[in-house]
Amino acid sequence: MNQRGQRILLAIGGGIAAYKSAILCSRLVQSRIDVRVAMTRSATEFIGTATLAALSGKPVAMDMFDADHHPLGPHIELADQVDLMIVAPATANLLSRLASGRADDLVSALYLQASCPVLVAPAMSSPMWSKPAVGRNVDQLRDDGCHIIGPESGWLSCREVGQGRMSEPEQILEAADALLNR
Ligand SMILES: Cc1cc2nc3c(=O)[nH]c(=O)nc-3n(C[C@H](O)[C@H](O)[C@H](O)COP(=O)(O)O)c2cc1C
């Protein structure tokens, strides 16, 4: 993958798999992609903003009301001229917010503002993934034009094997590459 000059907005939700998004961010940057990172408040419980800021080379956005850096609003400025938005991990909570068109946090507002393709990588426990409400939200997002990748079956942090594991960074990169080159 070498996408020099292309811009990706990486939105990170609050799940264990957030650590994999640091690897994803680094690999995107190594592919010469301009990566902007937005995180939910919960995501910062799982991985620090300093890591993502250092890997992406830019401040990480989290707050809607960040007048110092984004006078027009970060949801406008960060979504501008973006070629692809990746939501990884997409928590059950985030899937619900995106599917229902909420805009009460920066990541969901960015999703509404973005006019580029959106790649969503859900990650959660197997019982959560199998709930009808989660399935409805994923179907809705697919109907809305989102590209869903995973989740895979395998070892989950709740010490069980089942479906819910976020796709590996390599798989997400491949899907991103395909979407950028369409
Ligand atoms: C240790 C721990 C691990 C969690 N892992 C997940 C997860 O993998 N997927 C998920 O959907 N929620 C997970 N949650 C719950 C979310 O963090 C919670 O629903 C949160 O509100 C998500 O916020 P966000 O969608 O704004 O990022 C976890 C919570 C804890 C305490």
The ligand as an SDF file (V2000), in Angstrom:
LIG
                    3D

 31 33  0  0  0  0  0  0  0  0999 V2000
  -12.6060   -3.6970   29.9820 C   0  0  0  0  0  0  0  0  0  0  0  0
  -13.6850   -3.2700   29.0340 C   0  0  0  0  0  0  0  0  0  0  0  0
  -13.6710   -3.7340   27.7370 C   0  0  0  0  0  0  0  0  0  0  0  0
  -14.6800   -3.3580   26.8340 C   0  0  0  0  0  0  0  0  0  0  0  0
  -14.6130   -3.8310   25.5410 N   0  0  0  0  0  0  0  0  0  0  0  0
  -15.5990   -3.5190   24.6900 C   0  0  0  0  0  0  0  0  0  0  0  0
  -15.5540   -4.0190   23.3660 C   0  0  0  0  0  0  0  0  0  0  0  0
  -14.6220   -4.7090   22.9450 O   0  0  0  0  0  0  0  0  0  0  0  0
  -16.5830   -3.7110   22.5410 N   0  0  0  0  0  0  0  0  0  0  0  0
  -17.6370   -2.9500   22.9500 C   0  0  0  0  0  0  0  0  0  0  0  0
  -18.5580   -2.7450   22.1550 O   0  0  0  0  0  0  0  0  0  0  0  0
  -17.6840   -2.4340   24.1870 N   0  0  0  0  0  0  0  0  0  0  0  0
  -16.6900   -2.6980   25.0700 C   0  0  0  0  0  0  0  0  0  0  0  0
  -16.7360   -2.1800   26.3340 N   0  0  0  0  0  0  0  0  0  0  0  0
  -17.8220   -1.2670   26.6990 C   0  0  0  0  0  0  0  0  0  0  0  0
  -17.5650    0.1400   26.1090 C   0  0  0  0  0  0  0  0  0  0  0  0
  -16.3280    0.6510   26.5810 O   0  0  0  0  0  0  0  0  0  0  0  0
  -18.7200    1.0820   26.4730 C   0  0  0  0  0  0  0  0  0  0  0  0
  -19.9160    0.6310   25.8720 O   0  0  0  0  0  0  0  0  0  0  0  0
  -18.4270    2.5000   26.0770 C   0  0  0  0  0  0  0  0  0  0  0  0
  -19.5380    3.3060   26.4390 O   0  0  0  0  0  0  0  0  0  0  0  0
  -18.1710    2.6550   24.5850 C   0  0  0  0  0  0  0  0  0  0  0  0
  -18.0570    4.0090   24.2850 O   0  0  0  0  0  0  0  0  0  0  0  0
  -17.7890    4.5650   22.8200 P   0  0  0  0  0  0  0  0  0  0  0  0
  -18.6710    3.7970   21.9140 O   0  0  0  0  0  0  0  0  0  0  0  0
  -18.1400    5.9900   22.9000 O   0  0  0  0  0  0  0  0  0  0  0  0
  -16.3420    4.3880   22.5220 O   0  0  0  0  0  0  0  0  0  0  0  0
  -15.7340   -2.5090   27.2530 C   0  0  0  0  0  0  0  0  0  0  0  0
  -15.7270   -2.0270   28.5500 C   0  0  0  0  0  0  0  0  0  0  0  0
  -14.7190   -2.3990   29.4340 C   0  0  0  0  0  0  0  0  0  0  0  0
  -14.7540   -1.8510   30.8380 C   0  0  0  0  0  0  0  0  0  0  0  0
  1  2  1  0
  2  3  1  0
  2 30  2  0
  3  4  2  0
  4  5  1  0
  4 28  1  0
  5  6  2  0
  6  7  1  0
  6 13  1  0
  7  8  2  0
  7  9  1  0
  9 10  1  0
 10 11  2  0
 10 12  1  0
 12 13  2  0
 13 14  1  0
 14 15  1  0
 14 28  1  0
 15 16  1  0
 16 17  1  0
 16 18  1  0
 18 19  1  0
 18 20  1  0
 20 21  1  0
 20 22  1  0
 22 23  1  0
 23 24  1  0
 24 25  2  0
 24 26  1  0
 24 27  1  0
 28 29  2  0
 29 30  1  0
 30 31  1  0
M  END
$$$$
